[in-house]
Amino acid sequence: MLIVSTIGVFIAQGVQWRNHLQRIESRGKLIVAVRESEGIFWANGQEFIGFEKDLIAELERELDMPIQVFAVRDLDDLYGALAAGAVDMALSGTSFGTHDVIASRPYAMTRIGLVHPKTRNIADNPDLESVRTGLLDPLGHQDATKLIDNPPQASAVYDAGRISAELFTLVEMQDLDQVLVDERDFQLQQSVFPDLQFSALDLPARPISVLFNPREDGTLLTQIDEALELFDGSGLLGQMTDRYFGDALEFDYVDNLTFEKHLTARLPTYLSKFKFYADLQGLDWRLLAAQAYQESHLRANARSPTGVRGLMMITLDTAKEMGITDRLDPDQSIKAGARYITTLKNRVPADIPEPDRTWFALASYNVGAGHVEDARKITEKLGDDPDRWIDVRKHLPKLALKDYYPWTRYGYARGAEPVVYVANIRRFYNRIKKEYPQLDEAAEPERLEQLPDIDVPVFPGL
């Protein structure tokens, strides 16, 4: 009778039950945990970059709600916070097999497998006395872990808080024999670990999704699913995938080894010049250096049969336009290259954002701004977005086809060349950024231990 009378009092006072989304709205922000790792959510100078970071920003805009992000290195903590209701949702950035969570529609797909030295695949050595396998995500990957635990000599090792790059380093140091990860994680790091390779397990491709507490009532999940469906249909997810994984798809092992040698032997000679002239133009010197490597392999006396010369492979016309007299002089070449790429960026339509703006400018450096504009018009005519590099690069090769070039303003061009040109520079640029990170006033993420107690719990009934 006491319980019944108490319920009656609550009803009389007009108590109103609120669903998960309503509780978030009354709080005024969405609380999210995300794995802190390169390519996922990572500090780069004074800002954070990564696929999941960009995805969170897009969700914030689409939901029209502030999102507070807490970075997590130990995935046990991420799942623990999710289970306790301390966060509304989580982005582990890893694929998910079997675990007690609710998952959104996938925003990416990946294979799962083992990263190991190229010269030592454990699968080819069944008689090894012991096999030490590092784990990145013991819960999300627990179904796959069972496949590698069968040999009695195998041992899976989970060292809480290790990011993927640390695990790959331990394999190189032979402290681990292999690491169980998603191919997606390896693609983000493979240019730094050219002596390692990924071998997929015999499992279907796996989804990567936004994760929710199993007691989530579906109100937030529905909103996230609708947003992800919109992002997929608009091509936004494809564009983001290209931004972070495009250079991985172009990875060339032999060319990467050559680049590594030249990065050590040649780049230091011109480092101060790249920094000086890039700073004058408001450019990232590492991008300028990557472009110079693509142009000349950092050889100041480089010459081409077509008449271009020097570190930045400057034409005579460009040299006159940029006001230099000696294209083989490193100072003058870098100065001209920096000024010219800035000029080309300024010619790109103002409403095209970064990083596409830079990719269009680089393509123009290679094939000419007029030809790039022709390709943009072809792209638009064929129903794709002329302001997105991922779309335009599909149609640039058409400039060499007689079905297209007679109807363009600037005529025939070897349109496939700027596609490869930009892809290579992106790859070299990403590698130089890892070697020379911008550490001044580096941003620090909010970490899970800073989560205020007042926000727990966020689920009704907890």
SVG drawing of the C-alpha trace seen along z (x, -y; Angstrom):
<svg xmlns="http://www.w3.org/2000/svg" viewBox="-3 -39 75 67">
<polyline fill="none" stroke="black" stroke-width="0.4" points="0.0,0.0 2.9,-2.3 4.4,-1.7 1.0,-2.3 0.5,-5.5 4.0,-6.7 3.4,-6.1 0.1,-8.0 1.9,-11.0 4.4,-11.0 1.6,-10.9 -0.3,-13.6 2.8,-15.8 3.0,-15.3 6.2,-13.3 7.1,-12.8 9.4,-10.1 11.9,-11.3 13.6,-9.1 17.3,-9.1 17.3,-11.7 15.2,-14.0 17.6,-13.6 20.5,-14.6 18.6,-17.6 17.8,-18.7 21.5,-18.3 22.4,-20.4 25.2,-18.2 25.9,-14.8 28.7,-12.9 30.9,-10.7 34.0,-8.5 36.4,-8.0 39.6,-5.9 42.6,-8.1 44.9,-6.9 46.4,-8.2 43.9,-8.5 41.0,-8.1 41.2,-11.0 44.7,-12.5 46.3,-15.8 48.1,-17.5 49.5,-20.8 46.7,-22.8 43.8,-20.7 42.6,-17.2 42.4,-15.2 41.2,-11.7 38.3,-10.0 36.2,-9.6 37.0,-13.2 35.6,-14.4 32.6,-12.1 31.8,-13.5 32.0,-17.0 29.6,-16.1 27.2,-14.5 27.4,-17.6 26.3,-19.7 23.6,-17.3 22.1,-16.9 22.5,-20.6 23.7,-19.7 27.1,-20.3 29.1,-17.1 31.6,-16.8 34.4,-14.3 36.4,-12.3 39.5,-10.5 40.3,-7.0 43.4,-4.9 42.4,-1.9 39.5,-0.3 38.5,1.5 37.7,-2.0 35.7,-2.9 33.5,0.1 33.3,-0.3 32.1,-3.9 29.5,-2.8 28.2,0.0 28.0,-2.3 26.0,-4.9 28.8,-7.5 28.7,-8.3 25.9,-8.4 27.8,-6.6 31.3,-5.5 33.4,-5.3 36.1,-2.7 37.2,-2.9 37.5,0.9 35.3,3.6 33.0,5.4 32.3,9.1 30.3,10.2 29.8,8.1 27.0,6.8 26.4,3.5 24.0,2.0 25.6,0.8 24.5,-1.8 24.5,-1.1 28.1,-0.7 30.0,-3.8 32.9,-1.7 33.9,1.9 37.2,3.6 38.9,7.0 40.5,8.3 43.8,10.1 47.4,10.3 50.2,7.8 53.6,9.4 57.1,9.0 57.2,9.7 59.8,12.3 58.0,14.2 54.3,15.2 53.3,17.3 50.9,19.2 53.8,20.6 55.6,21.7 53.3,24.0 56.1,25.6 57.1,22.4 57.6,22.9 55.6,19.8 53.6,17.2 53.0,13.8 50.1,12.0 49.3,8.4 45.7,7.4 44.3,3.9 40.7,4.5 40.1,7.7 36.3,7.2 35.5,6.1 37.8,8.7 37.2,11.5 35.6,13.7 38.7,13.4 41.0,13.9 39.5,17.4 40.8,18.3 44.4,17.6 44.3,19.2 43.9,22.7 47.6,23.7 48.6,24.5 51.8,22.5 49.9,19.3 49.5,16.5 47.4,13.4 48.7,10.3 46.6,7.2 48.6,4.3 46.0,1.7 46.4,-1.7 48.7,-0.6 47.8,-2.4 48.2,-0.6 51.5,-2.3 53.0,-1.1 51.9,2.5 53.5,2.4 56.7,1.0 56.8,4.0 56.5,6.4 59.4,4.6 61.4,4.9 60.4,8.6 58.8,8.2 55.6,9.4 55.3,11.9 52.2,10.4 49.2,8.1 45.5,8.8 44.0,5.6 41.7,4.4 43.2,3.8 41.9,0.2 44.4,-0.4 47.3,1.0 46.5,-1.1 46.8,-4.2 50.3,-3.1 51.8,-1.0 54.0,-3.8 55.7,-4.0 56.2,-0.3 57.2,0.9 58.7,4.1 55.4,5.3 52.5,6.7 48.8,7.5 47.4,11.1 43.6,11.3 41.9,14.0 39.4,16.2 36.4,14.1 33.9,11.9 34.4,8.2 33.3,6.6 31.4,3.4 32.7,0.4 29.8,-1.4 28.9,-3.8 28.3,-1.9 25.6,-2.3 24.7,-0.8 22.4,2.2 19.7,0.5 19.7,-2.5 16.0,-3.0 16.6,-3.6 15.9,-7.4 19.5,-8.4 20.3,-5.4 17.6,-6.3 19.0,-9.9 22.6,-8.5 21.4,-6.0 19.5,-8.6 22.5,-10.9 24.9,-8.1 22.5,-7.1 22.5,-10.8 26.3,-10.9 26.5,-7.7 24.0,-8.8 25.5,-12.2 29.0,-10.8 30.4,-12.4 31.6,-9.1 33.3,-8.3 35.1,-11.6 36.2,-11.2 37.5,-7.7 39.5,-9.1 40.9,-11.8 42.3,-9.4 42.8,-6.2 43.3,-7.3 47.1,-7.3 47.0,-3.8 45.3,-2.4 48.2,-3.8 50.9,-2.4 53.9,-1.0 56.5,0.9 59.5,0.4 58.8,-3.3 58.3,-3.8 61.7,-2.4 63.3,-4.8 61.4,-7.6 62.6,-6.6 66.2,-6.7 65.8,-10.1 63.9,-11.5 67.0,-10.9 69.7,-11.7 68.3,-14.6 65.6,-16.4 67.7,-17.9 69.8,-19.8 66.8,-21.8 64.7,-21.8 65.3,-25.4 64.5,-26.6 61.2,-24.8 60.3,-26.2 61.3,-29.8 59.5,-30.0 56.5,-28.0 56.0,-30.3 56.1,-33.4 53.2,-31.9 51.3,-30.5 51.9,-26.9 52.8,-23.8 56.4,-23.3 55.9,-19.5 53.5,-19.7 55.9,-21.7 58.7,-19.2 56.4,-16.3 55.7,-18.0 59.4,-18.6 60.1,-15.0 57.4,-14.0 58.9,-16.5 62.6,-15.8 63.3,-13.3 64.9,-16.3 67.6,-16.7 68.5,-20.4 69.9,-19.7 67.0,-17.6 66.2,-18.1 63.4,-16.8 63.3,-16.3 60.3,-18.6 62.4,-21.5 61.4,-21.7 64.3,-22.1 65.3,-22.0 63.9,-20.9 60.4,-22.0 60.7,-21.3 59.9,-24.8 59.1,-25.7 60.6,-28.7 57.2,-30.4 56.6,-29.8 60.1,-31.0 59.4,-34.3 56.0,-34.7 57.4,-34.0 60.4,-36.3 63.3,-33.9 66.3,-33.6 68.1,-30.3 65.8,-27.3 68.7,-25.1 69.3,-27.2 67.5,-25.5 66.5,-28.8 65.0,-30.2 63.3,-26.9 61.6,-26.5 60.6,-30.2 59.0,-29.9 57.3,-26.6 55.8,-28.0 54.6,-31.2 53.2,-29.2 51.2,-26.7 49.8,-29.6 48.7,-31.3 47.0,-28.1 45.2,-27.7 43.9,-31.3 42.5,-30.4 40.5,-27.5 36.8,-28.6 36.5,-30.1 33.7,-27.8 35.8,-24.6 37.1,-23.8 40.3,-22.2 41.8,-19.7 40.2,-19.4 41.3,-23.0 44.9,-21.9 44.5,-18.7 43.0,-20.8 45.9,-23.2 48.4,-20.4 46.7,-18.8 46.8,-22.2 50.6,-22.4 51.0,-19.2 48.6,-19.4 47.5,-23.0 44.6,-24.9 42.7,-25.0 42.7,-21.2 41.6,-20.8 38.7,-23.1 37.8,-21.1 37.7,-18.0 35.5,-19.7 33.0,-20.6 33.0,-16.9 32.5,-15.8 29.4,-18.1 28.0,-17.0 28.2,-13.4 26.3,-14.0 29.2,-14.0 30.3,-16.9 32.9,-19.2 33.9,-20.6 35.1,-17.3 38.5,-15.9 37.3,-12.3 34.8,-12.8 36.9,-14.9 39.9,-12.5 37.6,-9.8 37.0,-11.9 40.4,-13.5 41.6,-10.6 38.8,-11.3 40.8,-14.4 42.9,-11.9 39.8,-10.4 38.5,-11.6 35.0,-11.2 35.6,-14.1 38.6,-16.3 37.4,-17.8 34.6,-19.4 36.7,-20.9 38.1,-24.4 41.8,-23.4 41.8,-20.2 43.8,-17.0 45.7,-16.2 47.2,-13.2 44.6,-13.4 45.7,-10.2 49.0,-11.9 47.7,-14.4 45.6,-11.7 48.8,-9.7 50.7,-13.0 48.3,-14.1 48.1,-10.6 51.9,-10.3 52.2,-13.8 49.5,-12.9 51.4,-9.8 54.7,-11.5 53.1,-14.4 51.5,-12.1 54.9,-10.3 56.8,-13.6 54.1,-14.8 54.8,-11.7 58.6,-12.3 58.2,-16.1 55.1,-16.6 54.0,-20.0 54.5,-19.9 54.3,-23.6 51.3,-24.2 49.9,-20.7 46.2,-20.3 45.3,-18.0 42.1,-16.0 39.6,-15.7 40.2,-12.3 37.6,-9.9 38.8,-10.4 37.8,-14.1 34.2,-13.1 32.1,-15.0 30.1,-12.8 27.1,-14.9 26.6,-13.5 26.3,-9.9 24.1,-8.2 22.6,-9.2 20.3,-6.3 16.8,-6.1 16.7,-3.6 20.4,-3.4"/>
</svg>
